[in-house]
Amino acid sequence: MNVGFSTIGDGPIRVLVLHGWLSDSGVYDQVKPFFDPAKYSLIFMDFRGYGLSEEFTGDYSVDEIAQDALSVVDHVGWDKFHVVGHSMGGMVMQKIALLAPERVISGVAAAPVPASGFGLDADTAAFFQSSGDDDAALAEIFNILTGKLHASSVMNVLVERARAGTSKAAYLGYLNTWTNTDFSEDVAAIKAPILVLAGAHDGALGPDHMRETYMIQLKDARLEVIEGAGHYPMLETPMEFFTKLDAYLTAQSA
């Protein structure tokens, strides 16, 4: 295996859970206790260069993550499953649905990067590149993503967690991936229904951006807005995030 992962539960609803660019799978730690282990079986996978996969390198592409994810679900013996993806993981969720259309039952995209990527102008791209070393720049990115609503000490903790869970090579490699990858012309072929969860205070990938991308690009997508959240609903509003997630996965598994 080229990635590390952890599992929870042995229930009939099988869910592959993917993190985003600025966090490893620990971003879901606040909602993990809410999953009934008799109802759910979950895989929390870390991308190459993150968390349990920090020792692994690669080309840091969407295709690579998707292939790694399919290797993981094959390893644990799953046939069909749901996919939950946060931020860049929402982009990957769509790639998995394209690669394995008969296996993906449904998808949940939380504050997700669309299949068309998220292009940056030159100055913004340079600022994001600088955040690979500059903690103040990274803190400001977190601040923007969470609507500038939270204390500076909260941003500092998010920065510490990001540094602890990510190699610099992966951080910069995946930055290039989610800003420049575009397979939006392909995603209309996705058969699985997809729930898009957007934080009302997300300073980059909020509800309007979802309406301009996901809701146009996909044939079977539904948008729900979490009013109290920004880019990190699993951290900012964990109970509401889980409740929406649980309701959707339960309905799609019926």
C-alpha atoms as a printed R data frame, in Angstrom:
    type eleno elety resid chain resno       x      y       z
1   ATOM     1    CA   MET     A     1   0.000  0.000   0.000
2   ATOM     2    CA   ASN     A     2   1.179  3.512  -0.862
3   ATOM     3    CA   VAL     A     3  -1.052  5.203   1.715
4   ATOM     4    CA   GLY     A     4  -2.070  4.797   5.322
5   ATOM     5    CA   PHE     A     5  -5.608  4.684   6.606
6   ATOM     6    CA   SER     A     6  -7.707  3.955   9.697
7   ATOM     7    CA   THR     A     7 -11.091  2.283  10.004
8   ATOM     8    CA   ILE     A     8 -14.112  2.560  12.282
9   ATOM     9    CA   GLY     A     9 -17.109  0.247  12.632
10  ATOM    10    CA   ASP     A    10 -18.386 -2.841  10.884
11  ATOM    11    CA   GLY     A    11 -21.866 -1.709   9.843
12  ATOM    12    CA   PRO     A    12 -23.510 -2.118   6.435
13  ATOM    13    CA   ILE     A    13 -23.126  1.495   5.258
14  ATOM    14    CA   ARG     A    14 -19.604  1.681   3.871
15  ATOM    15    CA   VAL     A    15 -18.030  5.110   3.525
16  ATOM    16    CA   LEU     A    16 -14.635  6.212   2.231
17  ATOM    17    CA   VAL     A    17 -13.751  9.560   3.841
18  ATOM    18    CA   LEU     A    18 -11.244 11.947   2.226
19  ATOM    19    CA   HIS     A    19  -9.656 15.078   3.682
20  ATOM    20    CA   GLY     A    20  -8.530 18.258   1.938
21  ATOM    21    CA   TRP     A    21  -5.379 20.216   1.181
22  ATOM    22    CA   LEU     A    22  -4.800 21.850   4.563
23  ATOM    23    CA   SER     A    23  -5.472 18.882   6.827
24  ATOM    24    CA   ASP     A    24  -4.972 15.168   7.209
25  ATOM    25    CA   SER     A    25  -7.766 12.752   8.154
26  ATOM    26    CA   GLY     A    26  -7.671 14.084  11.718
27  ATOM    27    CA   VAL     A    27  -9.873 16.944  10.523
28  ATOM    28    CA   TYR     A    28 -12.801 14.563  11.122
29  ATOM    29    CA   ASP     A    29 -11.865 13.719  14.722
30  ATOM    30    CA   GLN     A    30 -14.744 15.736  16.205
31  ATOM    31    CA   VAL     A    31 -17.388 13.858  14.216
32  ATOM    32    CA   LYS     A    32 -15.927 10.349  14.388
33  ATOM    33    CA   PRO     A    33 -17.633  9.560  17.744
34  ATOM    34    CA   PHE     A    34 -21.049 10.296  16.201
35  ATOM    35    CA   PHE     A    35 -20.869  7.391  13.751
36  ATOM    36    CA   ASP     A    36 -22.706  4.329  15.047
37  ATOM    37    CA   PRO     A    37 -20.224  1.453  14.499
38  ATOM    38    CA   ALA     A    38 -23.109 -0.991  14.084
39  ATOM    39    CA   LYS     A    39 -24.483  1.156  11.245
40  ATOM    40    CA   TYR     A    40 -21.310  2.379   9.526
41  ATOM    41    CA   SER     A    41 -18.014  1.012   8.264
42  ATOM    42    CA   LEU     A    42 -15.637  3.880   7.537
43  ATOM    43    CA   ILE     A    43 -12.213  4.286   5.991
44  ATOM    44    CA   PHE     A    44 -10.324  7.502   6.780
45  ATOM    45    CA   MET     A    45  -7.515  7.662   4.229
46  ATOM    46    CA   ASP     A    46  -4.516  9.998   4.325
47  ATOM    47    CA   PHE     A    47  -3.193 11.251   0.994
48  ATOM    48    CA   ARG     A    48   0.486 10.746   0.174
49  ATOM    49    CA   GLY     A    49   2.510 13.162   2.274
50  ATOM    50    CA   TYR     A    50  -0.200 13.528   4.943
51  ATOM    51    CA   GLY     A    51  -0.783 11.960   8.361
52  ATOM    52    CA   LEU     A    52  -0.407  8.181   8.250
53  ATOM    53    CA   SER     A    53   0.903  8.519   4.670
54  ATOM    54    CA   GLU     A    54   3.492 11.228   5.347
55  ATOM    55    CA   GLU     A    55   6.388  8.937   4.389
56  ATOM    56    CA   PHE     A    56   4.975  8.269   0.916
57  ATOM    57    CA   THR     A    57   5.746 10.492  -2.067
58  ATOM    58    CA   GLY     A    58   4.229 10.636  -5.536
59  ATOM    59    CA   ASP     A    59   3.122 13.030  -8.229
60  ATOM    60    CA   TYR     A    60   0.427 14.488  -5.934
61  ATOM    61    CA   SER     A    61  -2.283 14.379  -8.578
62  ATOM    62    CA   VAL     A    62  -6.036 13.826  -8.385
63  ATOM    63    CA   ASP     A    63  -5.653 10.633 -10.412
64  ATOM    64    CA   GLU     A    64  -3.028  9.309  -8.011
65  ATOM    65    CA   ILE     A    65  -5.217  9.943  -4.955
66  ATOM    66    CA   ALA     A    66  -8.189  8.291  -6.668
67  ATOM    67    CA   GLN     A    67  -6.169  5.214  -7.607
68  ATOM    68    CA   ASP     A    68  -4.738  5.002  -4.087
69  ATOM    69    CA   ALA     A    69  -8.266  5.223  -2.681
70  ATOM    70    CA   LEU     A    70  -9.516  2.414  -4.902
71  ATOM    71    CA   SER     A    71  -6.539  0.312  -3.813
72  ATOM    72    CA   VAL     A    72  -7.542  0.879  -0.185
73  ATOM    73    CA   VAL     A    73 -11.180 -0.144  -0.670
74  ATOM    74    CA   ASP     A    74 -10.008 -3.207  -2.610
75  ATOM    75    CA   HIS     A    75  -7.638 -4.032   0.241
76  ATOM    76    CA   VAL     A    76 -10.468 -4.031   2.791
77  ATOM    77    CA   GLY     A    77 -12.733 -5.966   0.416
78  ATOM    78    CA   TRP     A    78 -15.428 -3.418  -0.343
79  ATOM    79    CA   ASP     A    79 -17.431 -3.691  -3.554
80  ATOM    80    CA   LYS     A    80 -19.800 -0.710  -3.365
81  ATOM    81    CA   PHE     A    81 -19.406  2.297  -1.108
82  ATOM    82    CA   HIS     A    82 -20.132  5.988  -0.551
83  ATOM    83    CA   VAL     A    83 -17.440  8.686  -0.761
84  ATOM    84    CA   VAL     A    84 -17.219 11.786   1.430
85  ATOM    85    CA   GLY     A    85 -14.666 14.376   0.362
86  ATOM    86    CA   HIS     A    86 -13.740 17.692   1.962
87  ATOM    87    CA   SER     A    87 -12.229 20.555  -0.045
88  ATOM    88    CA   MET     A    88  -9.702 18.991  -2.461
89  ATOM    89    CA   GLY     A    89 -11.156 15.638  -1.397
90  ATOM    90    CA   GLY     A    90 -14.430 16.707  -3.036
91  ATOM    91    CA   MET     A    91 -12.602 16.997  -6.331
92  ATOM    92    CA   VAL     A    92 -11.118 13.534  -5.786
93  ATOM    93    CA   MET     A    93 -14.546 12.108  -4.930
94  ATOM    94    CA   GLN     A    94 -15.707 13.006  -8.447
95  ATOM    95    CA   LYS     A    95 -12.673 11.354 -10.016
96  ATOM    96    CA   ILE     A    96 -13.371  8.147  -8.084
97  ATOM    97    CA   ALA     A    97 -17.001  8.247  -9.248
98  ATOM    98    CA   LEU     A    98 -15.747  8.482 -12.847
99  ATOM    99    CA   LEU     A    99 -13.210  5.677 -12.459
100 ATOM   100    CA   ALA     A   100 -15.559  3.310 -10.628
101 ATOM   101    CA   PRO     A   101 -19.111  4.286 -11.621
102 ATOM   102    CA   GLU     A   102 -20.645  0.946 -10.673
103 ATOM   103    CA   ARG     A   103 -19.082  0.989  -7.219
104 ATOM   104    CA   VAL     A   104 -19.799  4.494  -5.916
105 ATOM   105    CA   ILE     A   105 -23.303  4.592  -4.444
106 ATOM   106    CA   SER     A   106 -23.320  8.301  -3.629
107 ATOM   107    CA   GLY     A   107 -20.989 11.167  -2.836
108 ATOM   108    CA   VAL     A   108 -20.868 13.995  -0.322
109 ATOM   109    CA   ALA     A   109 -18.738 17.006  -1.220
110 ATOM   110    CA   ALA     A   110 -18.066 19.281   1.772
111 ATOM   111    CA   ALA     A   111 -16.815 22.796   0.952
112 ATOM   112    CA   PRO     A   112 -15.341 21.159  -2.135
113 ATOM   113    CA   VAL     A   113 -13.005 22.213  -4.897
114 ATOM   114    CA   PRO     A   114 -14.898 21.695  -8.181
115 ATOM   115    CA   ALA     A   115 -13.690 19.510 -11.022
116 ATOM   116    CA   SER     A   116 -12.761 22.717 -12.843
117 ATOM   117    CA   GLY     A   117 -10.219 23.518 -10.131
118 ATOM   118    CA   PHE     A   118  -9.747 26.889  -8.465
119 ATOM   119    CA   GLY     A   119  -7.541 29.141 -10.534
120 ATOM   120    CA   LEU     A   120  -5.442 31.818  -8.822
121 ATOM   121    CA   ASP     A   121  -4.067 35.058 -10.241
122 ATOM   122    CA   ALA     A   122  -0.301 35.536 -10.089
123 ATOM   123    CA   ASP     A   123  -0.239 37.530  -6.849
124 ATOM   124    CA   THR     A   124  -2.597 35.147  -5.040
125 ATOM   125    CA   ALA     A   125  -0.685 32.130  -6.317
126 ATOM   126    CA   ALA     A   126   2.555 33.623  -4.976
127 ATOM   127    CA   PHE     A   127   0.891 34.271  -1.610
128 ATOM   128    CA   PHE     A   128  -0.333 30.669  -1.404
129 ATOM   129    CA   GLN     A   129   3.128 29.413  -2.376
130 ATOM   130    CA   SER     A   130   4.634 31.498   0.427
131 ATOM   131    CA   SER     A   131   2.385 29.754   2.947
132 ATOM   132    CA   GLY     A   132   4.519 26.643   2.501
133 ATOM   133    CA   ASP     A   133   7.004 28.284   4.890
134 ATOM   134    CA   ASP     A   134   5.251 31.378   6.259
135 ATOM   135    CA   ASP     A   135   2.967 30.588   9.206
136 ATOM   136    CA   ALA     A   136   1.398 34.066   9.101
137 ATOM   137    CA   ALA     A   137   0.383 33.525   5.467
138 ATOM   138    CA   LEU     A   138  -1.088 30.121   6.297
139 ATOM   139    CA   ALA     A   139  -2.980 31.587   9.260
140 ATOM   140    CA   GLU     A   140  -4.458 34.233   6.958
141 ATOM   141    CA   ILE     A   141  -5.588 31.545   4.504
142 ATOM   142    CA   PHE     A   142  -7.393 29.766   7.335
143 ATOM   143    CA   ASN     A   143  -8.835 33.112   8.449
144 ATOM   144    CA   ILE     A   144 -10.261 33.821   4.992
145 ATOM   145    CA   LEU     A   145 -11.642 30.307   4.623
146 ATOM   146    CA   THR     A   146 -13.485 30.551   7.951
147 ATOM   147    CA   GLY     A   147 -15.001 33.968   7.254
148 ATOM   148    CA   LYS     A   148 -12.679 35.924   9.564
149 ATOM   149    CA   LEU     A   149 -14.967 34.999  12.460
150 ATOM   150    CA   HIS     A   150 -12.614 33.240  14.851
151 ATOM   151    CA   ALA     A   151  -9.879 34.206  17.309
152 ATOM   152    CA   SER     A   152  -6.262 34.321  16.207
153 ATOM   153    CA   SER     A   153  -5.442 31.492  18.611
154 ATOM   154    CA   VAL     A   154  -7.848 29.273  16.648
155 ATOM   155    CA   MET     A   155  -5.950 30.070  13.451
156 ATOM   156    CA   ASN     A   156  -2.673 29.277  15.212
157 ATOM   157    CA   VAL     A   157  -3.938 25.826  16.213
158 ATOM   158    CA   LEU     A   158  -5.066 25.142  12.651
159 ATOM   159    CA   VAL     A   159  -1.612 26.144  11.404
160 ATOM   160    CA   GLU     A   160   0.089 23.865  13.936
161 ATOM   161    CA   ARG     A   161  -2.087 20.932  12.920
162 ATOM   162    CA   ALA     A   162  -1.475 21.560   9.225
163 ATOM   163    CA   ARG     A   163   2.303 21.674   9.702
164 ATOM   164    CA   ALA     A   164   2.279 18.547  11.861
165 ATOM   165    CA   GLY     A   165   0.192 16.537   9.406
166 ATOM   166    CA   THR     A   166   1.678 17.537   6.043
167 ATOM   167    CA   SER     A   167   5.049 17.334   4.308
168 ATOM   168    CA   LYS     A   168   6.115 20.481   2.475
169 ATOM   169    CA   ALA     A   169   6.526 18.596  -0.818
170 ATOM   170    CA   ALA     A   170   2.952 17.318  -0.636
171 ATOM   171    CA   TYR     A   171   1.624 20.707   0.482
172 ATOM   172    CA   LEU     A   172   3.082 22.476  -2.543
173 ATOM   173    CA   GLY     A   173   2.416 19.576  -4.899
174 ATOM   174    CA   TYR     A   174  -1.271 19.437  -4.068
175 ATOM   175    CA   LEU     A   175  -1.513 23.238  -4.231
176 ATOM   176    CA   ASN     A   176  -0.617 22.933  -7.905
177 ATOM   177    CA   THR     A   177  -3.150 20.111  -8.287
178 ATOM   178    CA   TRP     A   178  -6.278 21.781  -6.952
179 ATOM   179    CA   THR     A   179  -5.543 25.107  -8.613
180 ATOM   180    CA   ASN     A   180  -4.709 23.749 -12.085
181 ATOM   181    CA   THR     A   181  -6.564 20.455 -12.556
182 ATOM   182    CA   ASP     A   182  -9.667 20.609 -14.759
183 ATOM   183    CA   PHE     A   183 -11.784 17.608 -15.700
184 ATOM   184    CA   SER     A   184 -15.103 19.459 -15.521
185 ATOM   185    CA   GLU     A   185 -16.110 18.360 -19.029
186 ATOM   186    CA   ASP     A   186 -16.165 14.759 -17.794
187 ATOM   187    CA   VAL     A   187 -18.229 14.983 -14.620
188 ATOM   188    CA   ALA     A   188 -21.639 15.213 -16.282
189 ATOM   189    CA   ALA     A   189 -21.189 11.466 -16.827
190 ATOM   190    CA   ILE     A   190 -21.193 10.775 -13.071
191 ATOM   191    CA   LYS     A   191 -24.120  8.517 -12.235
192 ATOM   192    CA   ALA     A   192 -23.995  8.719  -8.445
193 ATOM   193    CA   PRO     A   193 -26.101 11.349  -6.659
194 ATOM   194    CA   ILE     A   194 -24.023 13.947  -4.843
195 ATOM   195    CA   LEU     A   195 -24.801 16.136  -1.843
196 ATOM   196    CA   VAL     A   196 -22.845 19.391  -1.809
197 ATOM   197    CA   LEU     A   197 -22.415 20.976   1.627
198 ATOM   198    CA   ALA     A   198 -21.283 24.609   1.619
199 ATOM   199    CA   GLY     A   199 -20.428 26.780   4.605
200 ATOM   200    CA   ALA     A   200 -22.169 30.141   4.468
201 ATOM   201    CA   HIS     A   201 -19.007 31.922   5.684
202 ATOM   202    CA   ASP     A   202 -16.508 30.150   3.429
203 ATOM   203    CA   GLY     A   203 -14.381 32.912   1.910
204 ATOM   204    CA   ALA     A   204 -13.408 30.895  -1.168
205 ATOM   205    CA   LEU     A   205 -15.660 27.897  -1.818
206 ATOM   206    CA   GLY     A   206 -18.968 29.159  -0.488
207 ATOM   207    CA   PRO     A   207 -22.546 28.624  -1.679
208 ATOM   208    CA   ASP     A   208 -22.315 30.975  -4.670
209 ATOM   209    CA   HIS     A   209 -19.228 29.188  -5.982
210 ATOM   210    CA   MET     A   210 -21.021 25.862  -5.605
211 ATOM   211    CA   ARG     A   211 -23.972 27.182  -7.626
212 ATOM   212    CA   GLU     A   212 -21.596 28.361 -10.357
213 ATOM   213    CA   THR     A   213 -19.703 25.053 -10.555
214 ATOM   214    CA   TYR     A   214 -21.062 21.876  -8.971
215 ATOM   215    CA   MET     A   215 -24.708 22.652  -9.577
216 ATOM   216    CA   ILE     A   216 -24.011 23.323 -13.268
217 ATOM   217    CA   GLN     A   217 -21.376 20.662 -13.922
218 ATOM   218    CA   LEU     A   218 -23.186 17.715 -12.310
219 ATOM   219    CA   LYS     A   219 -26.482 16.179 -13.384
220 ATOM   220    CA   ASP     A   220 -27.575 14.857  -9.991
221 ATOM   221    CA   ALA     A   221 -26.427 17.218  -7.249
222 ATOM   222    CA   ARG     A   222 -28.165 18.835  -4.303
223 ATOM   223    CA   LEU     A   223 -26.824 21.850  -2.405
224 ATOM   224    CA   GLU     A   224 -27.304 22.407   1.313
225 ATOM   225    CA   VAL     A   225 -25.858 25.397   3.158
226 ATOM   226    CA   ILE     A   226 -24.560 25.206   6.717
227 ATOM   227    CA   GLU     A   227 -25.202 28.700   8.025
228 ATOM   228    CA   GLY     A   228 -22.819 28.622  10.980
229 ATOM   229    CA   ALA     A   229 -19.802 27.269   9.130
230 ATOM   230    CA   GLY     A   230 -17.038 28.390   6.838
231 ATOM   231    CA   HIS     A   231 -14.724 25.985   5.044
232 ATOM   232    CA   TYR     A   232 -14.516 23.531   7.948
233 ATOM   233    CA   PRO     A   233 -18.032 22.454   8.959
234 ATOM   234    CA   MET     A   234 -16.663 19.296  10.610
235 ATOM   235    CA   LEU     A   235 -14.723 21.583  12.973
236 ATOM   236    CA   GLU     A   236 -16.967 24.656  13.167
237 ATOM   237    CA   THR     A   237 -20.391 22.970  13.345
238 ATOM   238    CA   PRO     A   238 -19.672 19.261  13.899
239 ATOM   239    CA   MET     A   239 -23.139 18.204  15.072
240 ATOM   240    CA   GLU     A   240 -24.933 19.887  12.172
241 ATOM   241    CA   PHE     A   241 -22.382 18.575   9.699
242 ATOM   242    CA   PHE     A   242 -22.779 15.019  10.947
243 ATOM   243    CA   THR     A   243 -26.574 15.231  11.062
244 ATOM   244    CA   LYS     A   244 -26.745 16.274   7.404
245 ATOM   245    CA   LEU     A   245 -24.192 13.629   6.465
246 ATOM   246    CA   ASP     A   246 -25.982 10.876   8.368
247 ATOM   247    CA   ALA     A   247 -29.396 11.763   6.933
248 ATOM   248    CA   TYR     A   248 -28.091 11.713   3.375
249 ATOM   249    CA   LEU     A   249 -26.066  8.509   3.650
250 ATOM   250    CA   THR     A   250 -28.957  6.766   5.365
251 ATOM   251    CA   ALA     A   251 -31.370  7.802   2.618
252 ATOM   252    CA   GLN     A   252 -28.968  6.808  -0.171
253 ATOM   253    CA   SER     A   253 -28.382  3.410   1.452
254 ATOM   254    CA   ALA     A   254 -32.060  2.566   1.868
